Amino acid sequence: MSGFPDFLTRERPPQRVLRSRRVTPQELKRLLSTHAQFRQGARGGRRAVMLRCDLSGLDLQGVDLSGADIIECDFSGADLSHAKLENATLAGCRFENSRLQAANLSGANLSRSDFKKADLRGTDLADADLSGVSLGMARFGESPQSGLPTNIDTRALDRAMMQRKRH
């Protein structure tokens, strides 16, 4: 798997990689099913691994991709409300104009991701890697549906903003 970042396969066996294409609802359904089996330790399960895929505009409400490796994918305009993405690798992804209300991104690697104009109200970003992240005009605060506030470590946010200013 040359050319892939080291963290893509760290401490994990190589998996099938969905790469460089528009993900159809049918492919997404199969991917979510095998990823759920993987998370449960069931036979036939595979961790979800996507590289440079287009998921823009999709309805992904409530999906569970915890622990998945999703690199440089486009989620622009997608609805990820209530999605479970804890400890996922989402490096270099684009979430411009996306809804992530009450999503769980705790412990996720969000480095170099773009959240311009994203709705992050009620999102859990605790312990997330925010290095090099773009948050221009992103919405934070209490989610209108759940009433939960955005959970973000302001020190991590300060570091992310400082790194952006240096570039």
Number of C-alpha atoms within 10 A of each C-alpha: 9 5 5 10 10 10 10 20 14 9 8 9 9 13 12 10 14 17 16 13 13 15 18 11 13 9 12 15 13 11 21 19 16 18 24 19 16 17 17 10 11 12 9 9 17 22 24 24 22 23 20 17 19 20 22 20 15 18 15 19 17 17 17 19 23 23 21 22 22 26 25 18 24 23 24 23 19 21 22 26 24 21 21 21 24 23 21 22 26 25 23 20 24 26 27 24 21 24 27 28 30 28 24 25 28 21 19 24 24 27 19 20 24 24 26 19 19 24 25 27 26 27 27 25 23 18 17 22 23 25 21 22 23 22 20 12 13 17 20 17 16 18 19 12 11 12 12 16 18 21 21 19 14 10 9 17 18 13 15 20 17 13 14 14 9 7 6
